[in-house]
Amino acid sequence: MSPSTRPYLGQGYSTPGGYGQVARRWIWRIVESTLFRWSPRPFHKWRAWLLRCFGAKIQNPGSVVVFPSTRVTYPKNLTLEDRAMIGPEVRLYNLGHITIEYGANISQHCHLCSGSHDFNRWDMPLTTAPIVVGKNSWLATDVFVGPGVTIGELAVVGARSVVIKDLPAKMICAGNPAKSVKPRGVPTMPPSASP
């Protein structure tokens, strides 16, 4: 077989979504790299409002925290519930939908990736699966979460963990791949400041 007739990975691949989706993505990238990125750090409501203008599901923009260095590929594939926090330098590569539930905390440098490619085909078509980060769960710094993963309510995922399968609620998890390490107790309220 000559080099010109041998199959290769990516042969025949085409960008999913067509030109309209590509154009919307480029418009968002311009907004994200200027109005979003240049906004002062405390302007979380402004950045949430911009995301919502591009299709993100955010019921109360003033009740979420989104840092200016956060990167969101497709705002329309993002749901942020109240009290959710997206930390500095977080990458939401949301080719499929990503939901950050109430009170969930995504720490700096985390990477959530809801898309991949079917490597069993030469054209390697896009495959997507949703990610759900459960209520009041915490992803520590530099965690990677792959497509199709659900992280349970009140779970803690240790720094630099790689999450490729669902993690249970109320557990501390860590590793590559991440596994349950021990139960997490229910957080306590700080002692009252009154005498």
Residue frames as qw, qx, qy, qz and C-alpha x, y, z in Angstrom:
[[0.000, 0.889, 0.458, 0.000, 0.00, 0.00, 0.00],
 [0.412, 0.450, -0.036, 0.792, 1.45, 3.37, -0.95],
 [0.202, -0.219, -0.477, 0.827, 1.66, 6.14, 1.66],
 [0.255, -0.010, -0.140, -0.957, -1.05, 8.10, -0.18],
 [0.631, -0.207, -0.537, -0.520, -3.61, 5.25, 0.10],
 [0.412, -0.135, -0.803, 0.408, -2.92, 4.08, 3.65],
 [0.370, -0.789, -0.398, -0.287, -5.66, 5.06, 6.14],
 [0.325, 0.199, -0.453, 0.806, -4.75, 7.45, 8.94],
 [0.195, -0.579, -0.670, 0.422, -6.45, 8.60, 12.14],
 [0.062, 0.608, 0.151, -0.777, -8.65, 11.59, 11.45],
 [0.082, 0.006, 0.706, 0.704, -9.14, 10.71, 7.79],
 [0.188, -0.476, -0.690, -0.512, -12.46, 12.19, 6.65],
 [0.246, -0.516, -0.597, 0.562, -13.11, 14.00, 9.95],
 [0.042, 0.598, 0.293, 0.745, -15.34, 17.04, 9.74],
 [0.009, -0.110, 0.470, -0.876, -16.04, 19.69, 12.35],
 [0.099, -0.507, -0.855, 0.047, -19.29, 18.84, 14.14],
 [0.033, -0.681, -0.452, 0.575, -22.09, 21.38, 14.25],
 [0.448, 0.696, 0.409, 0.384, -21.44, 23.16, 10.99],
 [0.367, 0.386, -0.019, 0.846, -20.36, 26.71, 10.25],
 [0.363, -0.743, -0.182, -0.532, -23.03, 28.35, 12.44],
 [0.804, -0.569, -0.126, 0.113, -21.71, 26.66, 15.55],
 [0.706, 0.049, -0.022, 0.706, -18.12, 27.50, 14.61],
 [0.105, 0.604, 0.103, 0.783, -19.09, 31.17, 14.14],
 [0.571, -0.743, -0.145, -0.319, -20.85, 31.30, 17.53],
 [0.851, -0.350, -0.112, 0.374, -17.83, 29.72, 19.18],
 [0.530, 0.255, 0.009, 0.809, -15.49, 32.34, 17.67],
 [0.185, -0.722, -0.118, -0.656, -17.76, 35.18, 18.79],
 [0.757, -0.640, -0.127, -0.047, -17.75, 33.70, 22.30],
 [0.806, -0.085, -0.079, 0.580, -13.94, 33.37, 22.22],
 [0.248, 0.521, 0.020, 0.816, -13.62, 37.07, 21.40],
 [0.475, -0.720, -0.084, -0.500, -15.96, 37.99, 24.28],
 [0.884, -0.422, -0.140, 0.146, -14.27, 35.51, 26.63],
 [0.727, 0.052, -0.066, 0.682, -10.78, 36.84, 25.85],
 [0.132, 0.430, -0.003, 0.893, -11.80, 40.48, 26.35],
 [0.456, -0.539, -0.045, -0.706, -14.93, 41.43, 28.32],
 [0.897, -0.367, -0.229, -0.088, -14.82, 38.25, 30.40],
 [0.817, 0.013, -0.258, 0.515, -11.06, 37.91, 30.95],
 [0.283, 0.390, -0.165, 0.861, -10.33, 41.61, 31.55],
 [0.483, -0.704, -0.231, -0.465, -13.11, 42.05, 34.11],
 [0.117, -0.582, 0.607, -0.528, -11.95, 42.69, 37.71],
 [0.245, 0.060, -0.953, 0.167, -11.77, 39.60, 39.90],
 [0.217, 0.206, 0.705, -0.643, -14.80, 40.50, 42.10],
 [0.493, 0.272, -0.159, -0.811, -17.10, 40.86, 39.04],
 [0.228, 0.016, 0.973, 0.022, -18.43, 37.29, 39.25],
 [0.448, 0.568, 0.552, -0.414, -22.00, 38.37, 38.48],
 [0.340, 0.716, -0.280, -0.541, -20.84, 40.11, 35.28],
 [0.074, 0.366, -0.881, -0.291, -19.03, 37.00, 34.02],
 [0.302, 0.251, 0.901, -0.186, -22.02, 34.78, 34.91],
 [0.442, 0.675, 0.256, -0.533, -24.26, 37.21, 33.00],
 [0.265, 0.602, -0.576, -0.485, -21.97, 37.00, 29.94],
 [0.101, -0.094, 0.987, 0.084, -22.09, 33.20, 30.09],
 [0.374, 0.465, 0.713, -0.368, -25.87, 33.34, 30.33],
 [0.381, 0.682, -0.113, -0.614, -26.04, 35.66, 27.30],
 [0.313, 0.452, -0.756, -0.356, -24.32, 32.88, 25.34],
 [0.748, -0.056, -0.524, -0.402, -26.72, 30.18, 26.53],
 [0.266, 0.114, -0.846, 0.448, -25.45, 28.98, 29.93],
 [0.549, -0.594, -0.507, -0.300, -28.16, 27.92, 32.36],
 [0.320, -0.015, -0.524, 0.789, -27.55, 30.15, 35.39],
 [0.203, -0.739, -0.630, -0.126, -30.71, 31.05, 37.26],
 [0.303, -0.943, -0.095, 0.098, -29.12, 33.65, 39.55],
 [0.643, 0.569, -0.206, 0.469, -25.91, 35.19, 38.13],
 [0.132, -0.764, 0.347, -0.528, -25.27, 36.95, 41.44],
 [0.807, -0.452, 0.279, -0.256, -25.18, 33.67, 43.36],
 [0.959, 0.122, 0.046, 0.254, -22.25, 31.97, 41.57],
 [0.297, -0.798, 0.378, 0.364, -18.50, 32.57, 41.54],
 [0.840, 0.432, 0.196, 0.262, -16.69, 32.43, 38.18],
 [0.449, -0.628, 0.216, 0.598, -13.08, 33.65, 38.04],
 [0.402, 0.801, -0.146, -0.420, -11.87, 35.69, 35.04],
 [0.040, 0.539, -0.797, -0.270, -9.25, 33.11, 34.05],
 [0.648, 0.164, 0.717, -0.198, -11.87, 30.34, 33.71],
 [0.186, 0.277, -0.646, -0.686, -12.18, 28.94, 30.17],
 [0.612, 0.306, 0.624, -0.376, -15.54, 27.70, 28.89],
 [0.233, -0.033, 0.751, 0.618, -15.69, 26.18, 25.42],
 [0.208, -0.401, -0.633, -0.628, -19.48, 26.25, 24.87],
 [0.214, -0.106, 0.455, -0.858, -21.52, 28.31, 27.36],
 [0.706, -0.058, -0.222, -0.670, -24.73, 26.69, 26.07],
 [0.796, -0.026, -0.605, 0.005, -23.44, 23.35, 27.43],
 [0.288, 0.135, -0.631, 0.707, -23.02, 24.67, 30.99],
 [0.509, -0.696, -0.371, -0.344, -25.37, 24.69, 33.97],
 [0.276, 0.207, -0.574, 0.742, -24.28, 26.47, 37.15],
 [0.462, -0.672, -0.567, -0.114, -26.58, 26.14, 40.14],
 [0.264, -0.900, 0.078, -0.338, -26.64, 28.63, 43.01],
 [0.562, -0.738, 0.373, -0.017, -23.49, 28.88, 45.15],
 [0.923, 0.199, 0.122, 0.307, -21.37, 26.98, 42.60],
 [0.177, -0.882, 0.305, 0.312, -17.77, 28.16, 42.33],
 [0.857, 0.424, 0.055, 0.288, -15.43, 27.86, 39.33],
 [0.544, -0.706, 0.121, 0.438, -11.89, 28.74, 40.43],
 [0.110, 0.822, -0.381, -0.408, -8.92, 30.34, 38.66],
 [0.135, 0.498, -0.785, -0.344, -7.54, 28.70, 35.49],
 [0.601, 0.148, 0.756, -0.214, -10.32, 26.07, 35.40],
 [0.203, 0.226, -0.663, -0.684, -10.94, 24.60, 31.94],
 [0.621, 0.283, 0.603, -0.413, -14.49, 23.51, 31.13],
 [0.103, 0.251, -0.741, -0.614, -14.06, 21.73, 27.80],
 [0.490, 0.258, 0.669, -0.495, -17.77, 21.17, 27.54],
 [0.213, 0.120, -0.727, -0.641, -18.35, 19.57, 24.17],
 [0.421, -0.458, -0.764, -0.171, -21.10, 17.72, 26.07],
 [0.366, -0.787, -0.122, -0.481, -23.09, 19.23, 28.92],
 [0.434, 0.059, -0.640, 0.631, -21.43, 20.02, 32.26],
 [0.465, -0.736, -0.285, -0.402, -23.57, 20.64, 35.34],
 [0.297, 0.185, -0.605, 0.715, -22.08, 22.11, 38.51],
 [0.435, -0.626, -0.621, -0.185, -24.72, 21.61, 41.21],
 [0.350, -0.879, -0.066, -0.316, -25.54, 23.73, 44.26],
 [0.533, -0.793, 0.293, -0.033, -22.50, 24.68, 46.35],
 [0.933, 0.082, 0.119, 0.331, -20.00, 22.60, 44.35],
 [0.176, -0.903, 0.288, 0.268, -16.47, 23.99, 44.33],
 [0.872, 0.384, 0.058, 0.296, -14.08, 23.50, 41.39],
 [0.479, -0.745, 0.159, 0.437, -10.58, 24.55, 42.49],
 [0.173, 0.822, -0.367, -0.400, -7.82, 26.13, 40.41],
 [0.112, 0.504, -0.785, -0.343, -6.41, 24.37, 37.33],
 [0.598, 0.152, 0.765, -0.181, -9.10, 21.66, 37.20],
 [0.241, 0.258, -0.625, -0.696, -9.97, 20.36, 33.72],
 [0.598, 0.265, 0.663, -0.365, -13.44, 18.97, 33.04],
 [0.158, 0.318, -0.676, -0.646, -13.65, 17.37, 29.58],
 [0.655, 0.233, 0.559, -0.452, -17.03, 16.05, 28.38],
 [0.750, 0.587, -0.108, -0.285, -15.91, 15.06, 24.88],
 [0.528, -0.390, 0.693, 0.298, -13.66, 12.52, 23.21],
 [0.501, 0.473, -0.486, -0.538, -13.31, 10.72, 19.88],
 [0.950, 0.031, 0.260, -0.171, -14.24, 7.23, 18.69],
 [0.088, -0.676, 0.678, 0.275, -10.75, 5.86, 18.05],
 [0.608, 0.073, 0.789, 0.054, -12.23, 2.65, 16.59],
 [0.571, 0.735, 0.362, 0.052, -13.06, 4.59, 13.43],
 [0.607, 0.145, 0.163, 0.764, -10.54, 6.18, 11.07],
 [0.053, 0.682, 0.226, 0.694, -12.51, 9.44, 10.94],
 [0.346, -0.153, -0.604, 0.702, -12.49, 9.61, 14.78],
 [0.213, -0.658, -0.386, -0.610, -15.94, 11.24, 15.15],
 [0.133, -0.390, 0.442, -0.797, -16.68, 13.31, 18.22],
 [0.538, -0.426, -0.727, -0.037, -18.31, 11.52, 21.15],
 [0.129, -0.467, 0.303, -0.821, -19.76, 13.35, 24.14],
 [0.556, -0.445, -0.700, 0.050, -21.14, 12.42, 27.54],
 [0.243, -0.842, -0.035, -0.481, -22.33, 14.75, 30.31],
 [0.441, 0.080, -0.628, 0.636, -20.44, 15.53, 33.51],
 [0.469, -0.753, -0.250, -0.387, -22.28, 16.24, 36.76],
 [0.322, 0.221, -0.606, 0.693, -20.48, 17.61, 39.82],
 [0.431, -0.570, -0.697, -0.065, -22.80, 16.94, 42.76],
 [0.303, -0.875, -0.117, -0.358, -24.07, 19.29, 45.42],
 [0.451, -0.834, 0.292, -0.126, -21.45, 20.66, 47.83],
 [0.938, -0.013, 0.101, 0.332, -18.69, 18.48, 46.40],
 [0.121, -0.909, 0.304, 0.258, -15.14, 19.78, 46.13],
 [0.874, 0.368, 0.002, 0.318, -12.59, 19.13, 43.39],
 [0.496, -0.721, 0.162, 0.456, -9.16, 20.10, 44.74],
 [0.128, 0.790, -0.360, -0.480, -6.48, 21.66, 42.54],
 [0.167, 0.506, -0.747, -0.399, -5.61, 20.20, 39.13],
 [0.579, 0.124, 0.782, -0.194, -8.25, 17.43, 39.03],
 [0.249, 0.171, -0.654, -0.693, -9.13, 15.97, 35.61],
 [0.572, 0.241, 0.650, -0.439, -12.70, 14.74, 35.06],
 [0.071, -0.085, 0.798, 0.592, -13.51, 12.77, 31.93],
 [0.472, -0.075, -0.389, -0.788, -16.71, 12.34, 29.88],
 [0.684, -0.253, -0.600, -0.328, -19.75, 10.69, 31.43],
 [0.409, -0.033, -0.709, 0.574, -18.66, 11.10, 35.05],
 [0.440, -0.742, -0.226, -0.453, -20.97, 11.93, 37.95],
 [0.313, 0.205, -0.638, 0.673, -19.38, 13.03, 41.22],
 [0.413, -0.575, -0.706, -0.024, -21.64, 12.41, 44.18],
 [0.274, -0.864, -0.090, -0.412, -22.98, 14.95, 46.64],
 [0.524, -0.802, 0.267, -0.102, -20.47, 16.07, 49.31],
 [0.934, 0.081, 0.029, 0.347, -17.63, 14.11, 47.68],
 [0.176, -0.881, 0.340, 0.278, -14.06, 15.39, 47.95],
 [0.892, 0.390, 0.023, 0.226, -11.63, 14.68, 45.10],
 [0.614, -0.605, 0.157, 0.481, -7.94, 15.02, 46.04],
 [0.124, 0.834, -0.308, -0.441, -5.47, 17.21, 44.18],
 [0.172, 0.527, -0.728, -0.403, -4.26, 15.97, 40.77],
 [0.563, 0.107, 0.804, -0.160, -6.68, 13.05, 40.72],
 [0.240, 0.147, -0.656, -0.700, -7.93, 11.64, 37.41],
 [0.522, 0.203, 0.633, -0.534, -11.65, 10.84, 37.48],
 [0.249, 0.176, -0.725, -0.618, -12.83, 8.50, 34.72],
 [0.363, -0.363, -0.845, -0.151, -15.67, 6.73, 36.57],
 [0.427, -0.721, -0.219, -0.500, -18.48, 7.90, 38.82],
 [0.263, 0.193, -0.681, 0.655, -17.53, 8.71, 42.42],
 [0.377, -0.567, -0.732, -0.009, -19.90, 8.05, 45.32],
 [0.241, -0.820, -0.071, -0.514, -21.47, 10.66, 47.56],
 [0.574, -0.762, 0.195, -0.228, -19.92, 11.60, 50.91],
 [0.930, -0.117, 0.091, 0.337, -16.55, 10.00, 50.16],
 [0.105, -0.840, 0.409, 0.342, -13.00, 11.32, 49.98],
 [0.900, 0.341, 0.233, 0.137, -11.51, 10.10, 46.70],
 [0.065, -0.841, 0.437, 0.313, -8.03, 10.37, 45.22],
 [0.622, -0.212, 0.692, 0.299, -5.61, 8.83, 42.74],
 [0.436, 0.540, -0.428, -0.579, -5.15, 7.99, 39.09],
 [0.260, -0.521, -0.462, -0.669, -7.69, 6.65, 38.47],
 [0.284, -0.371, 0.398, -0.789, -9.53, 8.20, 41.44],
 [0.554, -0.261, -0.789, -0.052, -10.94, 5.75, 43.99],
 [0.551, -0.745, -0.107, -0.362, -12.77, 6.09, 47.28],
 [0.365, 0.398, -0.649, 0.536, -10.35, 6.44, 50.20],
 [0.166, -0.257, -0.785, 0.538, -12.58, 7.03, 53.22],
 [0.051, -0.776, -0.616, -0.123, -15.96, 8.51, 54.17],
 [0.130, 0.311, -0.092, 0.937, -16.39, 12.24, 54.47],
 [0.100, -0.507, -0.705, 0.486, -18.37, 13.50, 57.43],
 [0.097, 0.854, 0.430, 0.278, -20.97, 16.19, 57.06],
 [0.340, 0.365, -0.202, 0.843, -19.23, 19.58, 57.38],
 [0.326, -0.624, -0.577, 0.415, -19.89, 21.48, 60.60],
 [0.065, 0.923, 0.176, 0.335, -20.85, 25.11, 61.02],
 [0.395, 0.358, -0.421, 0.733, -18.20, 27.42, 62.48],
 [0.322, -0.481, -0.652, 0.490, -18.69, 28.25, 66.15],
 [0.002, -0.904, -0.379, -0.199, -20.88, 31.26, 66.76],
 [0.397, 0.386, -0.208, 0.806, -19.04, 34.55, 67.18],
 [0.412, -0.700, -0.072, -0.579, -21.53, 35.69, 69.82],
 [0.030, -0.462, 0.723, -0.513, -20.51, 35.50, 73.54]]
